[in-house]
């Protein structure tokens, strides 16, 4: 398409997306948010909303937000790096690395943890989770133990079900095979080699190191005292500039080292599941999209790449348990879906 036509379209997209973001922030009483849209390497929209701190200044591309489960793809990248180095095998039984819980489950493989096909219960919704989070001395192993004690939901590889226990177990495996704390593994194996600044474990920054947020009910909500509560499955903080680089390098990449993170999963019966290693790949409003969202206590986020349009998106908000997909129609230039009827199943 002619450059002038593309420029006009992008300008219209930016205006529509900006208006939608302003309305979204107002409707949900979000104290701070930031939205980035790129077409290729060209910035279509990069704007902050609300106030990032007491100064009243809006967040910018360098403002740090907790990103919740977006962290999982970084954990997956660390595990793949350790596998490349011969420190572990993706097809090895999990019990080889975590025998105290899984020694008698030879069918459960490391790859099942990565692809969310293990059958392990999600510790996040179990009794005892909150008490663990309130104790700063709680270890990663305590969360794995909580999830591992529950009955398996299905045999490994036969179904897909999201579980934070999978990625907590991966963090513990990374520590054991490397002999290093998981945060060090992330830095040494993923963040530093990628050359992307602006991503770090939230607990290493302290509460003053990122944009404060509020819980779903509007009250202030700090992160749990236990840093282990977030290790592996949701512990990273990042700014929009860094996440945009990550989207271009990984979600939009043809480089096999990074693109393997988003390859879809095949179940034992041959069914294809649109989930790779911490990254989803599925259509949204008729458009192909590679994406992942995150919710962590008082922040919600989303990163996405639309290959057909070469659009990269980063949405960061300082309010817990919102669904940034509400913004997506305006951000990708699509019509919003009609609301389902109240009587629809």
Buried (B, 14 or more C-beta within 10 A) or exposed (E): EEEEEEBEBBEEBBEBBBEBBBEBBEEBEBBBBBBBBBBEEEBBBBBBBBBBEEEEEBBBBEBBBBBBBBBBBBBBBBBBBBBEEEBBBBEBBBBBBBEEBBEEBEBBBBBBBBBBBBBBBBBBEBEEBEEBBEBEEBBBBBBBBBBBEBEEBEBBBBBBBEBBBBBBBBBBBBBBBBEBBBBBBBBBBBBEEBEBEBBBBBBEEEEEEBBBBBBBEEEEBEBBBBBBBBBBBBBBBBBBBBBBBBBBBBBBBEEEBBBBBBBBBEBEEEEEBBBBBBBBBEEBBEBEBBBBBBBBBBBBBBBBBBEEBBBBBBBBBBBBBBEBBBBBBBBBBBEEEEEEEEEEE
